[in-house]
Amino acid sequence: MHHPEIPGTTLFDGRMARKGYALNKMCFSFNEAANREAFVRDEDAYCARYGLNAQQREAIRARNVLQLIEAGGNAYYLAKFAGIFGLDMQDIGAQQTGTTREAFQARLNAAAR
């Protein structure tokens, strides 16, 4: 099945799911507080335990959600990673649109009117 190209969007399909399996599995583990604490204590060891590749590891290090999506990350699982650092979906939206959190919130508020 061919999907149309959406400029600026990384499509999460079967290929990306396979590519991001280790990353998404790690992010899913953050449902448990003990795992979040272990990650914060020794991030490199935690990423190694899940077998993240260099692209995924660099995106984690940079806290860059767009890079994580390009590395096969699924937004629902990445939200668990972002939550460790006090980021929420509005912070992620700001990253995706290349604006500040405040500008992104203003855009959402304007769209809601």
C-alpha positions in Angstrom: 0.0 0.0 0.0 1.5 3.4 -1.0 0.9 6.3 1.3 1.0 9.9 -0.1 3.9 12.0 1.0 3.0 14.6 3.7 5.7 17.3 3.7 7.5 17.6 7.0 5.8 14.5 8.4 7.4 11.2 9.2 4.8 8.5 8.6 4.7 5.8 11.3 4.2 2.6 9.3 5.3 -1.0 9.6 8.9 -0.1 8.5 9.2 2.6 11.1 7.6 0.4 13.7 10.4 -2.1 13.1 13.1 0.6 13.0 11.8 2.1 16.3 11.0 -1.2 18.2 13.8 -0.9 20.8 13.2 2.8 21.3 9.4 2.3 21.7 9.9 -0.7 24.0 12.2 1.4 26.2 9.8 4.3 26.3 6.9 2.0 27.2 9.0 0.8 30.2 8.7 4.3 31.6 5.2 3.5 32.7 7.0 2.2 35.9 8.5 4.8 38.2 11.5 2.4 39.0 12.4 2.4 35.3 12.2 6.2 35.0 14.5 6.4 38.0 16.9 3.9 36.6 17.0 5.9 33.3 17.7 9.2 35.1 20.4 7.5 37.2 22.3 6.0 34.3 20.9 7.0 30.9 23.6 5.3 28.8 23.3 2.0 30.6 19.5 2.1 30.3 19.6 2.8 26.5 22.2 0.0 26.1 20.0 -2.4 27.9 17.3 -1.8 25.3 19.7 -1.9 22.3 19.1 1.6 20.9 21.0 2.4 17.8 23.3 5.5 17.4 20.6 7.6 15.8 18.1 6.9 18.6 20.8 7.4 21.3 21.8 10.8 19.9 18.1 11.9 19.7 17.6 10.8 23.3 20.7 12.7 24.4 19.4 15.8 22.6 15.9 15.4 24.0 14.7 16.0 20.4 11.3 14.5 19.8 11.4 15.2 16.0 14.7 13.2 15.7 13.1 10.5 17.9 10.2 10.2 15.5 12.6 10.1 12.5 14.4 7.3 14.4 11.2 5.2 14.5 9.6 6.6 17.7 5.9 6.5 18.1 4.4 9.7 19.6 2.4 7.9 22.2 5.5 6.1 23.6 7.6 9.2 23.3 5.2 11.1 25.5 6.3 8.8 28.3 10.0 9.8 27.7 9.2 13.5 27.5 7.3 13.2 30.8 10.5 12.3 32.6 11.8 15.8 31.8 8.5 17.6 32.5 7.7 18.1 28.8 4.2 17.6 27.6 2.5 17.5 24.2 2.6 21.3 23.9 6.3 21.3 24.3 6.5 18.6 21.6 4.1 20.6 19.4 6.4 23.6 19.7 9.4 21.5 18.7 7.5 20.2 15.7 6.4 23.7 14.5 9.8 25.3 15.3 8.3 27.8 17.7 8.3 28.5 21.4 5.9 26.7 23.7 4.1 30.1 24.2 3.7 30.7 20.5 2.4 27.1 20.0 -0.1 27.6 22.8 -1.2 30.9 21.2 -1.7 29.1 17.9 -3.8 26.4 19.6 -5.9 29.1 21.4 -6.5 31.0 18.2 -7.6 27.8 16.4 -10.0 27.0 19.2 -11.9 30.3 18.7 
